[in-house]
Amino acid sequence: VRRHLSEQGEFWISIHNPPQRRNALDGRNRPIGKYVLATGEELHVSGEYLLDTRTDIATGRQFYRCFANGKPTRSLELPVRFHLISPERLEQLLDDAELTVLQRFGTYERDDFDSAKSPVYIAQCRMS
């Protein structure tokens, strides 16, 4: 990251907030969102994930299904694998990489981070 970041550049990173995310890592297919594409199709996104509590590695699949006039037009399934780490651990890694956290957010709408309630942890960083 540091090799590609200009001196005044910012690095933004987001992770799942473990206290909020753990409950949804049970293998059940859960809706993520519905979006209207430029084609006019409606995109339905869902995912199913399992957490290995020994390693905190989550694996699963995300499903992308397009509909036009209520009828399926195309679909895609992608594998997912991520390490569920705490915001504290991420900040340690950022510090090790000589990146300073400028601000912390708990949603993509830039709401304040609350470790008990926020679905994600987002860090806005600069080089130290």
N, C-alpha and C positions, 0 to 999 in steps of 0.2 A: 504494500500500500504506500509506504513512504517513498518508494522510487517513482511512483506515478502521481504523487500529490504535490501540487505547487506549494510554495512557502506559505501563502495565504489561503490555500485550498482547505476545504472541509471534507471530512470523511464521516458518513452517516452509516450506522449499522443497526439492524433490528434483530431481536431474538424473541422467542416465545417466553413469556413470564411463567416459570415452572409452577407456582401455586395455582395459577389459573388454567394452565395447559394440561397438567397431569390428568385431570378428571375426564378429559375427552380422548385420552389415548387408550381406549378400551376395545378397539377393533370394530366398533359400530360405525356404520356409514353415516356421516353427519353433513348437513348442508353448510357450505361456506358462503355462497352468494349467488345472485342472479344478476346478469348484466345484459344490456342491449348492445350488440355489435354494430359496426358501421354498415354491415350487410342487411341490418334489420332483424337478423336472427336473435333469439334470446339464448344466452349461454348460461347453463346451470353448472355450478362447480360444487363438488362434494368430495369428501375424503374419509378414509378409514385408516387408523393408525394404532399400533400397539407399542407400548413402552416396555423395554427390558429394564426393570428396576435395579438390576445389578450394575448395569453399565450406563443407564440413563440415555440409551440410544433408542430412538423411536423409528420404526419402519412402517411402511404402509403404501397406500396408493391414493392418488387424486384422480377424480373423474371429471372430464369436461364434455358436456353434452349440449349440442346446438339444436334449437327447435325453430321452425318457421310455421306460423299458423297452427301452433300446437302439435305439429308433427316432427319427429326426430329427423335431422338432416345429416348429422355426422357426430362422431364421438372420438374421444382420445382418453387413454388411461396411462398415467405416468407413475413410475415408482418414486417413493419418497423415503429419505433417510436423513435424520438429523440428530444431533447431540443436544439434549436438553441441559443447558448450563444456567447457572444463576447470574443475575446482573452483577453481583459482586465478583464472580469469577471472570466475567467478560471485562469488567473494569480493570482487573489485575492484568489480563492479557493486553488490553489497550495500553496500560501504563508500561508494561514490558516492551511494547512496540514504540514507546516514546510518543504516544498520542494522549492528549489531554481532553477529558470530557468537558465540553462547554455547557451543554444542557442535556437533560434527560426528559423523555416523554413516555407516556403510557398508552398512547393511541396514535394512529396516523393523522389524526386531526390536531395533534400536538397538545393534547391534554397532559397535565402533570402526571408523572409516574407515581403510582401507589402500589407498593409491592403486594398488597392483599387483594387489589381489585383490577389492576391494569392487565389487559390481555397480552400486551407486548411490552418490551423494554426497548426504547430507541435512544441511541447515544449520538449526539452531534459532537464531533471531535476536530481538533487541530493538532498539528505537530507540536511537541513540547519544545 
